[in-house]
Every structure is written in C-alpha cells, then in structure tokens.
Amino acid sequence: MSAQPTLFERIIAREIPSDIVYEDDQYLAIRDIAPKAPIHLLVIPKRATARVDEITDAAEMGDLWLTAVKVAQQHAQDFRLLVNCGAGGGQVVFHTHIHILAGWEHGPDSDT
C-alpha cells in the first residue's frame, strides 16, 4: 500500500462521509456513490490490500466472501458479487473490495 491512505481507508477512518450499511470488526459495507445497479454496495476489508489476489490466507478470503454474501442477503434475494482486480480488470480504487449488485426487476440485462 502507498504512504497515502486510500479513499476506502479514509472512509473507514471516518475522514470522508459515506452511507454505511454494515460494519463489524473486520469489514465495512457502503453504498456506491456511482451505482451501476438499483442496489450497489461495496464490502471493504478494514485490513488494506491493494488487490484481492494479495489475500493469501484462505480463512481471510473466506471471511471476505461470507461477509459479502451476508450483506447482499440483507438487501436483496438475488444478487451479483463482483471483484475487479488491477487496472486492466477495471479496478479504480486500489483497496480490495467486493461489489454487490442487485435490485433489477428482471435480471441485470433487462433494465440497465
């Protein structure tokens, strides 16, 4: 990680306001400020890694995904979980996070 805190580290530290929908000791979930779906949430680990492929501990990776599923189920019956890994994979904020996309009436391609 760089010497400068990421946008998500600043949100976790409450330096930048956000719409927090979930928090525990390890994770924070917020509403995306530029949603790509009717429901667009971000699950962010408080322990910063730049990319999801930097997480090498199976338990840590499992906890991240289980938390994303738990948060998703609190907001929608059906959902999509998405991770962008690296600039070439569409990642914009270099702090691991999982997108939760949901809320389409007839699926993601029906009304986007």
C-alpha positions as a Markdown table, in Angstrom:
| # | Residue | x | y | z |
|---|---|---|---|---|
| 1 | Met | 0.0 | 0.0 | 0.0 |
| 2 | Ser | 1.2 | 3.5 | -0.6 |
| 3 | Ala | 2.1 | 6.0 | 2.1 |
| 4 | Gln | -1.1 | 7.9 | 1.3 |
| 5 | Pro | -4.3 | 6.4 | 2.6 |
| 6 | Thr | -6.7 | 5.1 | 0.0 |
| 7 | Leu | -10.2 | 6.5 | -0.4 |
| 8 | Phe | -11.6 | 3.5 | 1.5 |
| 9 | Glu | -9.1 | 3.8 | 4.3 |
| 10 | Arg | -10.3 | 7.4 | 4.7 |
| 11 | Ile | -13.9 | 6.2 | 4.8 |
| 12 | Ile | -13.1 | 3.6 | 7.4 |
| 13 | Ala | -11.3 | 6.3 | 9.5 |
| 14 | Arg | -14.5 | 8.5 | 9.1 |
| 15 | Glu | -12.5 | 11.2 | 7.4 |
| 16 | Ile | -14.9 | 11.0 | 4.4 |
| 17 | Pro | -18.6 | 10.6 | 4.9 |
| 18 | Ser | -20.4 | 7.6 | 3.4 |
| 19 | Asp | -23.6 | 5.7 | 3.6 |
| 20 | Ile | -22.6 | 2.7 | 5.8 |
| 21 | Val | -25.0 | -0.2 | 5.6 |
| 22 | Tyr | -22.9 | -2.8 | 7.6 |
| 23 | Glu | -19.9 | -2.8 | 9.9 |
| 24 | Asp | -18.1 | -5.3 | 12.1 |
| 25 | Asp | -14.5 | -5.5 | 13.4 |
| 26 | Gln | -13.1 | -6.6 | 10.0 |
| 27 | Tyr | -15.4 | -5.1 | 7.3 |
| 28 | Leu | -17.4 | -2.1 | 6.3 |
| 29 | Ala | -20.1 | -2.0 | 3.6 |
| 30 | Ile | -21.2 | 1.2 | 2.0 |
| 31 | Arg | -23.5 | 2.3 | -0.8 |
| 32 | Asp | -21.6 | 3.1 | -4.0 |
| 33 | Ile | -21.7 | 6.8 | -4.9 |
| 34 | Ala | -21.9 | 6.0 | -8.6 |
| 35 | Pro | -24.2 | 2.9 | -8.7 |
| 36 | Lys | -24.3 | 0.6 | -11.6 |
| 37 | Ala | -27.4 | -1.2 | -10.4 |
| 38 | Pro | -30.5 | -0.3 | -8.4 |
| 39 | Ile | -28.6 | -1.7 | -5.3 |
| 40 | His | -24.9 | -1.2 | -5.5 |
| 41 | Leu | -22.9 | -1.8 | -2.3 |
| 42 | Leu | -19.2 | -2.2 | -1.6 |
| 43 | Val | -17.8 | -4.6 | 1.0 |
| 44 | Ile | -14.4 | -3.3 | 2.1 |
| 45 | Pro | -12.0 | -5.1 | 4.4 |
| 46 | Lys | -10.6 | -2.9 | 7.1 |
| 47 | Arg | -7.2 | -4.6 | 6.6 |
| 48 | Ala | -5.9 | -3.0 | 3.5 |
| 49 | Thr | -4.6 | -4.9 | 0.5 |
| 50 | Ala | -4.4 | -3.3 | -2.9 |
| 51 | Arg | -5.9 | -6.2 | -4.8 |
| 52 | Val | -7.9 | -9.3 | -3.9 |
| 53 | Asp | -5.1 | -11.6 | -5.3 |
| 54 | Glu | -2.9 | -10.3 | -2.5 |
| 55 | Ile | -5.0 | -12.1 | 0.1 |
| 56 | Thr | -3.3 | -15.5 | 0.5 |
| 57 | Asp | -4.9 | -16.7 | 3.7 |
| 58 | Ala | -7.9 | -19.0 | 2.9 |
| 59 | Ala | -9.7 | -18.0 | 6.1 |
| 60 | Glu | -9.4 | -14.3 | 5.4 |
| 61 | Met | -10.6 | -14.8 | 1.8 |
| 62 | Gly | -13.5 | -16.9 | 3.0 |
| 63 | Asp | -14.5 | -14.4 | 5.6 |
| 64 | Leu | -14.5 | -11.6 | 3.0 |
| 65 | Trp | -16.8 | -13.6 | 0.7 |
| 66 | Leu | -19.0 | -14.8 | 3.5 |
| 67 | Thr | -19.4 | -11.2 | 4.7 |
| 68 | Ala | -20.3 | -10.1 | 1.1 |
| 69 | Val | -23.0 | -12.8 | 0.9 |
| 70 | Lys | -24.4 | -11.9 | 4.3 |
| 71 | Val | -24.6 | -8.2 | 3.4 |
| 72 | Ala | -26.1 | -9.0 | 0.0 |
| 73 | Gln | -28.8 | -11.2 | 1.6 |
| 74 | Gln | -29.7 | -8.3 | 3.9 |
| 75 | His | -30.5 | -6.2 | 0.9 |
| 76 | Ala | -31.8 | -8.5 | -1.9 |
| 77 | Gln | -32.9 | -12.0 | -2.6 |
| 78 | Asp | -30.9 | -12.3 | -5.8 |
| 79 | Phe | -27.6 | -10.5 | -6.4 |
| 80 | Arg | -24.3 | -10.4 | -8.2 |
| 81 | Leu | -20.9 | -10.3 | -6.5 |
| 82 | Leu | -18.1 | -8.8 | -8.5 |
| 83 | Val | -14.4 | -8.1 | -7.9 |
| 84 | Asn | -12.2 | -6.1 | -10.2 |
| 85 | Cys | -8.5 | -7.0 | -9.9 |
| 86 | Gly | -6.0 | -4.5 | -11.2 |
| 87 | Ala | -6.4 | -1.6 | -13.6 |
| 88 | Gly | -6.7 | -4.0 | -16.5 |
| 89 | Gly | -9.6 | -5.7 | -14.7 |
| 90 | Gly | -11.4 | -2.5 | -14.1 |
| 91 | Gln | -10.2 | -1.7 | -10.6 |
| 92 | Val | -10.3 | 2.0 | -9.8 |
| 93 | Val | -9.7 | 2.1 | -6.0 |
| 94 | Phe | -6.7 | 0.1 | -5.1 |
| 95 | His | -8.0 | -1.3 | -1.8 |
| 96 | Thr | -9.6 | -4.8 | -2.1 |
| 97 | His | -13.4 | -4.6 | -2.2 |
| 98 | Ile | -16.4 | -6.7 | -3.4 |
| 99 | His | -19.2 | -5.1 | -5.3 |
| 100 | Ile | -22.8 | -6.2 | -4.6 |
| 101 | Leu | -25.1 | -5.5 | -7.5 |
| 102 | Ala | -28.8 | -6.2 | -7.2 |
| 103 | Gly | -32.3 | -4.9 | -7.5 |
| 104 | Trp | -33.0 | -5.4 | -11.2 |
| 105 | Glu | -36.7 | -6.3 | -11.9 |
| 106 | His | -35.9 | -9.0 | -14.5 |
| 107 | Gly | -32.2 | -9.5 | -14.2 |
| 108 | Pro | -29.1 | -7.4 | -14.8 |
| 109 | Asp | -29.6 | -7.1 | -18.6 |
| 110 | Ser | -33.3 | -6.3 | -18.5 |
| 111 | Asp | -33.2 | -2.6 | -17.4 |
| 112 | Thr | -29.7 | -1.4 | -17.4 |
